Every structure is written in structure tokens, then in C-alpha cells.
Amino acid sequence: MSTAAQPSPAPTSRTSRVGKRPIVVPKGVNVNLSGRHIEVQGPKGKLGRDLPDQVQVKREADVLSVHSSAPGRDAARLQGLARALVFNMVYGVSEGYSITLDLVGTGYRAEVKGQTLTMQLGLSHLAVVPLPATVTAVVPPDSKGTRIELSSPDKEALGQVVATARAKRPPEPYGGKGVRMRGEQLRRKAGKAGKKAG
């Protein structure tokens, strides 16, 4: 009796534990869905982007749900990614994101003119960071130029500005001088003085 090879079953789509969570649209936020494109507008600004292929966002009343038609594990990955992107947009235009940078070092100063952030970081040249239209930077007068308050509805754009500014003078592990985020924990090293003291 011959046994013919049975065809393997078609892979079924999986769901993501995070991706299947509904997103509640707050009051004052408008969401416009057009195919893969989503636009979100709220008190903090307006954002738009194209979502990954094989991802659909559905709206029922004030609740958004994310679904993926990709096969196998790709469905969960895309669903989770798209859900995070949409949630960040909704939260960004309603509440906004903010990060504070501290300039630690003698003579370190920052200045904002228009959409350009300029920093004196003890280098032979000024460190210049262009700011996207969605990112706002303020140097409070009482900080004497050593604190930069950044805010934006766009989490990705804000994170990129912070990374660019920090890369101009990363905090060094001995004295802690450099550009660092408020509350950032640094791995400090004792250095030669610490070895002698020990």
C-alpha cells in the first residue's frame, strides 16, 4: 500500500499579544484612514504615514484595531509594529513627547535660532543640529544655556534629534562630561585617581 505525501497545511496567521490591543482615540483627535495611509491630527500637531503591507487598521466608534493578513509569524510581527506606530501617532498628537538634554562641562552652552540647535561643547567648532518642523527646542533662561527642552508629537523625529545631539559629545565615563538625557544612568569609571586612592 503506497502512501502519498500529504500536502503541508497552509501557514495560518498569528496574532500579537500587544498588536491586538485596541487603541482608544481621545477626544479632540481626528483619524483619517485611506488604504495603507493614516493621518492623525490633534492638539499637538498632525502626523501621517504609510503602514506596512498586509496591515489593515479598522475603526469602530472611538476605537482603532490593527489586523495583519501576512502568513505565519510575520502576521504577529507586522501587527505589533503597526500597532506601536499608530499608538505613538495618536499619543503624540494628543499628549506629545518631551525629552530634556543636559550639557555637562565647563563652558558648554546651547542656543536655538529658528529650527537650528547650536551647541558649544569644548570643540574647535560649533555643534549644529537641524531641527525638523515637528520638533521644538527651548533653552530656558534660568539654565544658563546648559539645558535643552525638546518636544514633539513625532516620537521618531524627537528620538533622532536626541541621538544626533548626543552623538556630538557623548558623555564620557570618567567625569561625565558631554550631552546626556535627563535621568540617564551612566556607567562611571574611577580613572587613575581612583586607583591611587584605592
Secondary structure as UniProt FT lines:
FT   TURN            17..20
FT   STRAND          23..24
FT   TURN            27..28
FT   STRAND          30..34
FT   TURN            35..36
FT   STRAND          37..42
FT   TURN            43..44
FT   STRAND          45..50
FT   TURN            53..54
FT   STRAND          55..60
FT   TURN            61..62
FT   STRAND          63..68
FT   HELIX           73..94
FT   STRAND          97..104
FT   TURN            106..107
FT   STRAND          109..113
FT   TURN            114..115
FT   STRAND          116..120
FT   STRAND          127..130
FT   TURN            133..134
FT   STRAND          136..138
FT   HELIX           141..143
FT   TURN            144..145
FT   STRAND          147..152
FT   HELIX           155..168
FT   TURN            173..175
FT   STRAND          178..181
FT   TURN            182..183
FT   HELIX           191..197
//
